[in-house]
Amino acid sequence: MESFEDCAKREVMEEAGIKIKNIAFVRIVNLQDYAPKHYVHIGLTAEWESGEPKVLEPDKCAGWGWYSLDALPSPLFKTLPDDIESYKTGRTYYDVT
């Protein structure tokens, strides 16, 4: 029973130990590309508010890196290229087929 914004704040704090602000919706996708798993992907943007990022769930994630949006590693999760395009253009997208 929490909003997308509250969920994003909580998850980022739980997983990375940082506070975020100015959370905005960019995209929703009914993602069936990883069958038999099915995801509903909600793309959001946010700004860093405070804290130093750290891996707080090492059993789920070994770590991460910081990359330029024009030099991302490969492969990416299926939704990320379109999420980034949405972020760059300011357009929101709904792909619920």
PAZAPA-4460 file (N, C-alpha, C; in steps of 0.05 Angstrom, whole numbers, plus 32768, in hexadecimal, padded with zeros to 4 digits):
% residues 97
    n_x    n_y    n_z   ca_x   ca_y   ca_z    c_x    c_y    c_z   seq   type   mol
   8010   7FE8   8000   8000   8000   8000   8011   8019   8000     1      M     A
   8026   8019   7FEF   8037   8031   7FEE   8037   803C   7FD1     2      E     A
   803C   8055   7FCE   803E   8061   7FB3   8057   8057   7FA5     3      S     A
   8059   805B   7F8A   8071   8055   7F7C   8088   8065   7F87     4      F     A
   8083   807E   7F8D   8098   8090   7F98   80A3   8085   7FB3     5      E     A
   8091   807E   7FC5   8099   8074   7FDF   80A7   8059   7FDC     6      D     A
   809E   8048   7FCA   80AB   802F   7FC5   80C8   8033   7FBB     7      C     A
   80CB   8046   7FA8   80E6   804B   7F9D   80F8   8055   7FB3     8      A     A
   80EF   8067   7FC4   80FF   8072   7FDA   8108   805B   7FEC     9      K     A
   80F5   804A   7FF4   80FB   8034   8006   810E   8020   7FFA    10      R     A
   8109   8018   7FE1   811A   8004   7FD4   8137   800E   7FD0    11      E     A
   813A   8027   7FC8   8154   8032   7FC4   8163   8034   7FDE    12      V     A
   8155   803C   7FF3   8162   803C   800E   816A   8020   8017    13      M     A
   8158   800D   8013   815D   7FF1   801C   8174   7FE5   800C    14      E     A
   8175   7FEA   7FF2   8188   7FDD   7FE0   81A3   7FEB   7FDD    15      E     A
   81A2   8006   7FDF   81BB   8016   7FDA   81C2   8029   7FF0    16      A     A
   81B1   802D   8004   81B7   803E   801B   81B8   805C   8014    17      G     A
   81A9   8064   7FFF   81A8   8080   7FF9   818C   808B   7FF8    18      I     A
   8189   80A4   7FFD   816F   80B2   7FFC   816C   80BF   7FE0    19      K     A
   8154   80BD   7FD5   814F   80C9   7FBB   8138   80DD   7FBE    20      I     A
   8136   80EF   7FAA   8120   8103   7FAA   8118   8108   7F8D    21      K     A
   8104   8118   7F8A   80FA   8120   7F6F   80F5   8108   7F5D    22      N     A
   80E6   80F5   7F67   80E0   80DD   7F59   80CA   80E2   7F44    23      I     A
   80CE   80D8   7F2C   80BB   80DD   7F17   80B7   80C4   7F06    24      A     A
   809E   80BF   7EFE   8097   80A8   7EED   80A0   80AE   7ED1    25      F     A
   80AC   8099   7EC3   80B2   809B   7EA7   80A6   8085   7E96    26      V     A
   80A0   806E   7EA2   8099   8058   7E91   808C   8041   7EA0    27      R     A
   8079   8033   7E94   806F   801A   7E9E   806F   8005   7E88    28      I     A
   8078   7FED   7E8E   807A   7FD8   7E79   8070   7FBE   7E84    29      V     A
   8060   7FB0   7E75   8057   7F95   7E7B   806C   7F82   7E6E    30      N     A
   8080   7F7B   7E7D   8098   7F6D   7E72   8096   7F4F   7E73    31      L     A
   8095   7F43   7E5C   8093   7F26   7E5A   80AB   7F19   7E4C    32      Q     A
   80C1   7F28   7E4A   80D9   7F1F   7E3C   80EA   7F0B   7E4B    33      D     A
   80E4   7F07   7E64   80F5   7EF5   7E75   80E5   7EDD   7E7F    34      Y     A
   80D4   7ED2   7E6D   80C3   7EBB   7E75   80D5   7EA5   7E80    35      A     A
   80CB   7E97   7E94   80B0   7E96   7E9E   80AA   7EAD   7EB2    36      P     A
   80BD   7EBE   7EB8   80B7   7ED5   7ECA   80A9   7EEB   7EBB    37      K     A
   8098   7EF9   7EC9   8089   7F0F   7EBD   808C   7F27   7ED0    38      H     A
   8093   7F3D   7EC5   8098   7F55   7ED5   8085   7F6C   7ECC    39      Y     A
   807E   7F7D   7EDE   8072   7F97   7ED8   8087   7FAB   7EE0    40      V     A
   8093   7FB7   7ECC   80AA   7FC9   7ED0   809F   7FE6   7ED2    41      H     A
   80A6   7FF3   7EE8   809E   800F   7EEC   80B8   8020   7EEB    42      I     A
   80BC   802F   7ED6   80D4   803F   7ED4   80D1   805A   7EE2    43      G     A
   80E3   8061   7EF3   80E3   807A   7F01   80FE   8087   7EFF    44      L     A
   80FF   80A1   7F02   8118   80B0   7F05   8118   80BC   7F21    45      T     A
   8130   80C2   7F2A   8133   80CF   7F44   814D   80DE   7F46    46      A     A
   8150   80EF   7F59   8169   80FD   7F5E   8174   80F4   7F79    47      E     A
   818E   80F2   7F7A   819C   80EB   7F93   8197   8101   7FA7    48      W     A
   8191   80FA   7FC0   818E   810E   7FD5   81A5   810C   7FEA    49      E     A
   81AA   80F4   7FF4   81C0   80F1   8007   81C8   80D4   800A    50      S     A
   81DF   80D0   8017   81E9   80B5   801C   81FE   80AD   8008    51      G     A
   820E   8099   8010   8222   808E   7FFE   8218   8072   7FF6    52      E     A
   8217   806D   7FDB   820D   8053   7FD2   821E   803C   7FDB    53      P     A
   8210   8027   7FE4   821E   800E   7FEB   820B   7FF7   7FE5    54      K     A
   8217   7FE0   7FE1   8207   7FC8   7FDB   81FD   7FBC   7FF5    55      V     A
   81E3   7FBF   7FFA   81D7   7FB6   8013   81C9   7F9B   8010    56      L     A
   81C7   7F91   7FF8   81BB   7F76   7FF3   81CE   7F66   7FE1    57      E     A
   81E6   7F5F   7FEC   81F9   7F51   7FDB   81F0   7F36   7FD0    58      P     A
   81DC   7F2A   7FDD   81D2   7F10   7FD2   81C1   7F15   7FB9    59      D     A
   81B9   7F2E   7FB4   81A9   7F34   7F9C   81B9   7F44   7F87    60      K     A
   81CF   7F50   7F90   81DE   7F62   7F7E   81FB   7F63   7F87    61      C     A
   820E   7F5C   7F76   822A   7F5C   7F7D   8235   7F79   7F7F    62      A     A
   8228   7F8B   7F70   8231   7FA6   7F70   8228   7FB4   7F57    63      G     A
   8231   7FCC   7F53   8229   7FDB   7F3C   823F   7FEF   7F35    64      W     A
   823C   7FFB   7F1D   8250   800F   7F14   8241   8027   7F0B    65      G     A
   824F   803D   7F08   8243   8056   7EFE   824D   805A   7EE2    66      W     A
   823A   805F   7ED0   8241   8061   7EB3   8233   8079   7EA7    67      Y     A
   8240   8084   7E93   8233   8098   7E82   821B   808B   7E74    68      S     A
   8205   809A   7E70   81EE   808F   7E62   81F5   8088   7E46    69      L     A
   820A   8093   7E3B   8212   808D   7E1F   8227   8076   7E1E    70      D     A
   822F   806B   7E35   8243   8056   7E35   823C   8040   7E4A    71      A     A
   8224   8036   7E48   821A   8022   7E5B   8225   8006   7E54    72      L     A
   8229   7FF5   7E68   8232   7FDA   7E62   821C   7FC9   7E55    73      P     A
   8223   7FB2   7E4C   8210   7FA0   7E3F   8213   7F84   7E4C    74      S     A
   81FE   7F75   7E4E   81E3   7F7B   7E47   81D5   7F8B   7E5D    75      P     A
   81C0   7F99   7E55   81AF   7FA8   7E67   8194   7F99   7E6B    76      L     A
   8187   7F9D   7E81   816C   7F93   7E85   815B   7F9E   7E6F    77      F     A
   8149   7F8F   7E64   813A   7F95   7E4C   812D   7FB1   7E4B    78      K     A
   8124   7FBB   7E62   8116   7FD4   7E62   8128   7FED   7E63    79      T     A
   8141   7FE9   7E6A   8152   8000   7E70   8157   8013   7E58    80      L     A
   815C   8009   7E40   8160   801C   7E2A   8148   802F   7E26    81      P     A
   8130   8024   7E27   8119   8036   7E24   8114   8048   7E3C    82      D     A
   811B   803E   7E54   8119   804F   7E6C   812C   8067   7E69    83      D     A
   8144   8062   7E5F   8158   8078   7E5C   814E   808B   7E46    84      I     A
   8143   8081   7E31   8138   8093   7E1C   8122   80A4   7E27    85      E     A
   8111   8098   7E37   80FB   80A7   7E44   8107   80BD   7E56    86      S     A
   811B   80B6   7E65   8128   80CA   7E77   8134   80E1   7E66    87      Y     A
   8142   80DA   7E51   814F   80EF   7E40   813B   8101   7E32    88      K     A
   8124   80F6   7E29   8111   8106   7E1A   80FB   8112   7E2B    89      T     A
   80F8   8108   7E43   80E2   8112   7E54   80C7   8106   7E4D    90      G     A
   80C6   80F3   7E3A   80AD   80E6   7E33   80A7   80CF   7E45    91      R     A
   808E   80CB   7E4C   8085   80B4   7E5B   807A   809F   7E47    92      T     A
   807D   8086   7E4E   8074   8070   7E3D   8064   805C   7E4C    93      Y     A
   8050   8051   7E3F   803F   803C   7E4A   803F   8025   7E37    94      Y     A
   804B   800F   7E3E   804C   7FF7   7E2D   8040   7FE0   7E3D    95      D     A
   8026   7FDD   7E3B   8018   7FCA   7E4C   800C   7FB3   7E3C    96      V     A
   8017   7FAE   7E24   800C   7F98   7E14   8016   7F7D   7E1D    97      T     A
***
